[in-house]
Amino acid sequence: MPIYSFYIMAKKITFSSHFGTIAVVGGSVIGLGNIWRFPYLAGSNGGSAFIIVYIICSLMVAVPIMMSEFVIGRSTESNSFGAFKKLSNHKIWTIIGVLGLLTVFVIFSFYSVVAGWAISFFQQAITEGFAGKNPEIIQTSFTNYINSGWKPSIAAIIFICLTAGVVVGGIEKGIERINKFLMPLLVIILLVLFAYSTTLDGFEQSASFLLKPDFSKIGFHSILSAIGQAFFSMSLGMGCMITYGSYIKPETSLSKLTFTIALSDLSVALIAGFAIFPGVFTFGIEPTSGPTLVFQTLPMVFSKMFLGNIFGILFFFLVFIAAITSSVSMLEPLCLFCIQEFKISRVVSVLIICVFVTILAIICAYSQIEGSAIRLMGNNLFDTLNNFTDKISMPITALLIVIFIGWIANKHLFETQITNNGTIFSKGCKLYYFLVKFFVPVILLLFVFNMFGLL
């Protein structure tokens, strides 16, 4: 019996609805990268010219990778480690699952620290507000917060516990239920912030910053930046999409789902840009990138604008929503691995994982204290782990995934899953298989070489 036929079976656990599937997977890809990093990259790399490049990169690189992960997950109904055991007779390929699990564990740990900042600033926005505070006070407050060590640690622990509470509930009653509520709420908050931003003097300048095409800024490295943003924004190379793929119903079109998620990812990023940057330009603050600057630059904006406190509350609640929906997608692959490979309950799995995640998160938080001795490879541990996942483990894992699908797995596996065993027509199936087999591996190799300074 062909391997691809053997694995097309009725699922024991699936998402309950199409909307639930989109809400959960969409929650995984929508995070800080959409809310801050993408708008800055677009404005700094040619505006709408960069957006065009980004769309092309998403369609030709990120979408094929996501499809590949969905194919692996749905065809095996397994975690990212067990999936490769089922699809290959050679245990060497399970290293892909191991690398993915290691990556998502590390990311969840330091991501919890950043998410904890959102919780702390949300609380600050409610109780103290930002009105009347000058930039020096805001900067000093943030620096003191980081240097305390214990404050970001406590906030990270709270965030980890909240994430655990969702995942313990399982797929339908936990992850899907919370995402069905939080994702529409995220969109509503974004639209409210966008509507308010249209009244600010800097709206026209932000529109020019984001949308004015400047093709002179489009070069090799800006293309790699677009690939990197599409790649990392869609949570690829971590096993998340393999895990979520295992919960996708047999009748769901993987190609339509993937394109819907890609479109949602771009739409949220653009709306976020138009919601955030008008305030930045109105008050003459230089737009810069990075999650840390969200907590340094924007409070300065909120301190100066009319209804800034309300704007601040909504924004940091928005950041928290984006963080929790993404973190749930990080914990679930680890949880499913423990459930399936070690035969332990979901509650015990979540408890064990979160203990280790909490330990690493606390170490990461304390490594950010000025003069901390918790350093690795010349940087504090937080930055080192961030660089390791961004530049090494995620792209390499994704590279191995497409090599596996294109060259190792049964050649009919991709087509069978994309066409739902021949029951639906997928016009671009052969094109995307070609991209998976030839084009995407080459692009990922160039991306990795560039990260190591070889280009």
C-alpha positions in Angstrom: 0.0 0.0 0.0 1.5 3.4 -0.9 2.6 5.4 2.1 0.4 8.4 1.2 -2.7 6.3 1.0 -2.0 4.6 4.3 -2.0 7.9 6.2 -5.2 9.4 4.8 -7.5 8.3 7.6 -10.2 9.8 9.7 -8.8 11.9 12.4 -9.4 11.4 16.1 -8.7 15.0 16.9 -9.5 17.9 14.5 -10.4 21.5 14.4 -14.2 21.7 14.7 -14.7 24.2 11.9 -13.1 26.1 9.0 -13.3 29.3 11.0 -11.7 27.7 13.9 -8.8 26.4 11.7 -8.2 29.9 10.3 -8.4 31.5 13.8 -5.9 29.1 15.3 -3.4 29.0 12.4 -3.8 32.8 11.9 -3.2 33.3 15.6 0.1 31.5 15.2 1.4 33.7 12.4 0.1 37.1 13.7 2.5 38.4 16.3 5.0 41.2 17.0 6.5 40.8 13.6 3.2 42.0 12.0 2.5 44.7 14.5 5.9 46.4 14.3 8.7 44.8 12.3 6.9 44.5 8.9 5.8 48.2 8.7 9.3 49.4 9.5 10.9 47.0 6.9 8.4 48.2 4.3 9.1 51.8 4.9 12.8 51.4 5.0 13.1 49.2 1.9 11.1 51.0 -0.7 7.5 51.2 0.6 5.1 49.6 -1.7 8.0 48.3 -3.8 9.0 46.2 -0.8 5.4 45.1 -0.3 5.3 43.8 -3.8 8.5 41.9 -3.3 7.2 40.6 0.0 4.0 39.3 -1.6 6.1 37.5 -4.3 8.4 36.0 -1.6 5.4 34.8 0.4 3.9 33.1 -2.6 7.1 31.5 -3.9 8.9 30.7 -0.6 6.7 30.9 2.5 3.6 29.4 1.1 5.3 26.3 -0.3 7.0 25.7 3.1 3.8 26.1 5.0 2.0 23.7 2.5 4.8 21.2 3.1 4.5 21.4 6.8 0.7 21.0 6.6 1.2 18.0 4.2 3.5 16.3 6.7 1.2 16.9 9.7 -2.1 16.0 8.1 -0.8 12.9 6.3 0.6 11.4 9.6 -1.6 12.9 12.3 1.5 13.1 14.4 3.8 15.5 16.2 6.7 17.0 14.3 9.0 14.2 15.6 6.7 11.3 15.1 5.7 12.5 11.6 9.2 11.9 10.2 9.3 8.4 11.9 6.1 7.5 10.0 7.2 9.0 6.6 10.7 7.6 6.5 12.4 4.3 7.2 15.6 6.1 8.1 15.6 7.5 11.6 18.1 10.2 10.6 15.2 12.3 9.3 13.7 12.5 12.8 16.5 15.1 13.4 14.2 17.5 11.6 11.6 17.0 14.3 14.1 17.3 17.1 15.5 20.5 15.7 12.0 22.0 15.3 11.1 21.1 18.8 14.3 22.5 20.2 13.7 25.7 18.2 10.1 26.2 19.4 11.1 25.5 23.0 13.8 28.1 22.9 11.6 30.7 21.2 8.8 30.1 23.6 11.2 30.7 26.5 12.5 34.1 25.4 9.3 35.1 23.7 7.6 34.8 27.1 9.9 37.5 28.4 8.8 39.9 25.7 5.2 39.0 26.2 5.6 39.6 29.9 6.6 43.2 29.0 3.3 43.6 27.2 1.5 42.4 30.4 3.4 44.9 32.6 2.9 47.8 30.2 -0.8 47.0 29.8 -1.0 47.1 33.6 0.9 50.4 33.7 -1.3 51.9 31.0 -4.4 51.2 33.1 -3.0 52.2 36.5 -0.6 55.0 35.7 -0.9 55.9 32.1 1.7 57.7 30.1 0.4 61.2 30.0 2.8 63.9 31.2 5.8 61.7 31.2 8.8 62.9 29.1 11.0 60.6 27.1 13.7 60.5 29.8 11.2 59.3 32.4 9.8 56.6 30.1 13.3 55.4 29.1 14.5 55.3 32.7 11.4 53.4 33.8 11.9 50.8 31.1 15.6 50.4 31.9 14.9 50.0 35.6 12.2 47.5 34.8 14.6 45.3 32.8 17.4 45.7 35.3 15.2 44.6 38.2 15.4 41.0 36.8 12.5 39.8 39.0 9.8 42.0 37.5 10.1 40.7 33.9 10.6 37.2 35.4 7.3 37.4 37.2 5.5 38.8 34.2 7.0 36.0 32.0 5.8 33.4 34.5 2.3 34.8 34.5 2.3 34.7 30.7 3.5 31.1 30.6 0.7 30.1 33.1 -1.9 31.8 30.9 -0.6 30.0 27.8 -0.6 26.7 29.7 -4.2 27.3 30.8 -5.3 27.5 27.2 -3.3 24.5 26.0 -4.5 22.3 28.9 -8.0 22.6 27.5 -7.0 20.8 24.3 -7.7 21.7 20.7 -11.4 22.3 20.5 -12.2 23.4 24.1 -8.9 25.3 24.7 -6.8 26.5 21.7 -9.6 26.8 19.2 -12.1 28.3 21.6 -9.8 31.1 22.8 -8.5 31.9 19.3 -12.1 32.2 18.0 -12.6 34.9 20.5 -9.2 36.6 20.5 -8.5 36.8 16.8 -11.7 38.8 15.9 -11.0 41.0 19.0 -7.5 41.6 17.7 -8.8 42.7 14.3 -11.5 45.0 16.0 -8.8 46.7 18.2 -6.6 47.2 15.2 -9.4 48.8 13.2 -10.3 51.1 16.1 -6.6 52.2 16.4 -6.5 52.6 12.6 -9.7 54.8 12.6 -8.2 57.0 15.3 -4.9 57.3 13.5 -6.6 58.7 10.4 -7.3 61.8 12.5 -3.7 62.5 13.3 -1.5 64.9 11.3 1.1 62.2 10.6 -1.3 59.9 8.8 -0.4 61.2 5.3 3.4 60.9 6.1 2.9 57.4 7.4 1.0 56.5 4.2 4.0 57.8 2.2 6.4 55.9 4.4 4.6 52.6 3.9 3.2 52.9 0.4 5.4 55.3 -1.7 7.3 53.0 -4.1 11.1 53.5 -4.2 12.5 50.7 -6.4 16.0 52.1 -6.0 16.0 50.6 -2.5 15.2 47.1 -3.8 18.3 45.0 -4.0 19.6 41.6 -3.1 19.6 42.2 0.6 16.2 43.8 0.6 14.8 40.7 -1.1 16.4 38.5 1.5 14.8 40.8 4.2 11.4 40.2 2.5 12.0 36.4 2.5 13.1 36.5 6.1 10.0 38.5 7.2 7.7 36.2 5.3 9.5 33.1 6.6 9.6 34.1 10.3 6.2 35.8 10.4 4.4 32.6 9.3 6.0 30.5 12.1 7.8 28.2 9.7 10.6 25.8 10.7 9.4 25.2 14.2 7.1 22.3 13.9 4.0 24.5 14.6 2.4 24.0 11.2 3.2 20.3 11.2 1.4 20.0 14.5 -1.5 22.2 13.5 -1.6 20.3 10.2 -2.3 17.1 12.1 -5.5 18.6 13.3 -6.8 19.8 9.9 -9.8 17.9 8.6 -9.3 15.7 5.5 -11.8 17.7 3.5 -10.1 21.1 4.1 -8.2 22.5 1.1 -4.6 23.0 2.2 -3.9 25.4 -0.6 -6.9 27.7 0.2 -6.1 27.6 3.9 -2.5 28.5 3.3 -3.3 31.4 1.0 -5.9 32.7 3.4 -3.3 32.7 6.2 -0.8 34.5 4.0 -3.3 37.1 3.0 -4.3 37.6 6.7 -0.6 37.9 7.7 -0.1 40.7 5.1 -3.3 42.5 5.9 -2.8 42.7 9.6 0.8 43.9 9.1 -0.4 46.8 6.8 -3.3 47.8 9.1 -0.9 47.7 12.1 1.4 50.0 10.2 -1.3 52.5 9.5 -2.5 52.3 13.1 0.9 52.9 14.7 3.0 55.1 12.5 0.7 58.1 12.2 1.3 58.8 15.9 5.1 58.2 15.5 5.3 60.8 12.7 2.8 63.2 14.3 5.1 63.7 17.3 8.4 63.6 15.3 9.7 60.3 16.7 12.1 58.4 14.4 10.6 55.1 13.4 12.8 52.1 14.3 12.4 48.4 14.5 12.5 45.7 17.1 10.2 44.5 19.9 12.2 46.4 22.6 11.5 49.7 21.0 7.8 49.0 21.1 8.1 49.5 24.8 10.3 52.6 24.5 9.1 54.6 21.6 5.4 54.2 21.6 4.8 55.1 25.2 6.4 58.5 24.3 3.8 58.8 21.6 1.0 57.9 24.0 2.3 60.5 26.5 1.8 63.3 23.9 -1.4 62.4 22.0 -5.0 63.2 22.8 -6.6 60.1 24.4 -3.1 58.6 24.6 -3.8 56.6 27.7 -6.8 54.9 26.0 -4.7 54.4 22.9 -1.9 52.8 25.1 -4.3 50.5 26.8 -5.7 49.2 23.5 -2.3 48.9 22.0 -0.6 46.9 24.7 -3.7 44.7 25.0 -3.4 44.1 21.2 0.3 43.1 21.7 -0.8 40.7 24.5 -3.4 39.1 22.2 -0.9 38.7 19.4 1.6 37.2 21.9 -0.8 34.7 23.6 -2.1 33.3 20.3 1.4 32.8 19.0 2.7 31.3 22.3 -0.2 28.7 22.3 1.1 27.5 18.9 4.6 27.2 20.4 3.5 25.1 23.4 1.2 22.8 21.5 3.9 21.1 19.4 5.9 20.3 22.5 2.8 19.1 24.3 1.7 16.8 21.4 5.2 15.4 21.2 5.1 14.4 24.9 1.6 13.0 24.6 2.3 10.8 21.6 5.9 9.8 22.2 5.9 9.4 26.0 2.2 8.4 26.4 1.5 10.9 29.2 -1.6 13.1 29.7 -2.0 16.6 28.3 -2.0 18.1 31.8 1.2 16.4 32.8 2.9 17.3 29.5 2.0 20.9 29.8 3.2 21.0 33.4 6.6 19.4 32.7 7.2 21.6 29.6 6.3 24.8 31.3 8.6 24.1 34.3 11.6 23.9 31.9 10.4 26.9 29.8 10.0 29.0 33.0 13.5 28.2 34.1 15.0 29.3 30.7 12.7 32.3 30.6 13.9 33.5 34.0 17.6 33.0 33.0 16.9 35.0 29.8 15.3 37.8 31.8 18.2 38.1 34.2 20.7 37.9 31.3 19.3 41.3 30.1 20.4 43.1 33.3 23.2 45.6 32.5 26.5 43.9 33.3 25.0 40.5 33.6 27.5 37.6 33.4 24.8 35.4 31.7 26.4 35.6 28.3 27.0 33.3 25.4 28.9 33.9 22.2 29.5 37.5 23.0 25.9 38.5 23.8 23.5 38.1 26.6 21.6 34.8 26.6 18.4 36.4 25.4 20.0 37.9 22.3 22.1 34.8 21.6 19.0 32.5 21.6 17.1 35.0 19.4 19.9 35.1 16.9 20.3 31.3 17.0 16.7 30.6 16.2 16.4 33.4 13.6 19.6 32.8 11.7 20.3 29.1 12.2 17.7 26.7 13.5 14.5 28.0 11.8 15.9 28.3 8.2 17.9 25.1 8.5 14.8 23.2 9.7 12.7 24.6 6.9 15.4 23.7 4.4 15.4 20.1 5.6 11.6 20.0 5.5 11.4 21.0 1.8 14.3 18.6 0.9 12.4 15.8 2.7 9.1 16.5 0.9 10.8 17.2 -2.5 13.4 14.4 -2.5 12.8 11.8 0.2 9.1 11.3 0.8 6.8 9.4 -1.5 6.5 11.6 -4.6 2.7 11.4 -4.6 2.4 12.6 -0.9 2.4 16.3 -1.7 -0.1 16.0 -4.6 -2.4 13.7 -2.7 -2.7 16.0 0.3 -3.0 19.2 -1.7 -5.8 17.7 -3.9 -7.4 15.9 -0.9 -6.7 12.5 -2.5 -7.9 13.7 -5.9 -11.3 15.1 -4.8 -10.5 18.7 -5.4 -8.7 20.5 -8.2 -5.6 22.4 -7.4 -4.3 24.3 -10.4 -1.0 25.3 -8.9 -0.2 21.9 -7.3 2.6 20.9 -9.8 4.0 24.5 -9.8 4.3 24.5 -6.0 5.8 21.0 -5.9 8.4 22.3 -8.4 9.0 25.3 -6.0 9.3 22.9 -3.0 11.7 20.6 -4.8 14.0 23.0 -6.6 13.4 26.8 -6.0 12.8 27.0 -2.3 15.9 24.9 -1.3 18.1 27.2 -3.3 16.6 30.3 -1.8 16.9 29.0 1.7 20.5 28.1 1.1 21.2 31.7 -0.1 19.4 32.9 3.0 21.5 30.8 5.3 24.7 31.8 3.5 23.8 35.4 3.9 23.1 35.0 7.6 26.6 33.6 8.0 28.1 36.5 6.1 29.1 34.3 3.1 27.3 36.5 0.6 
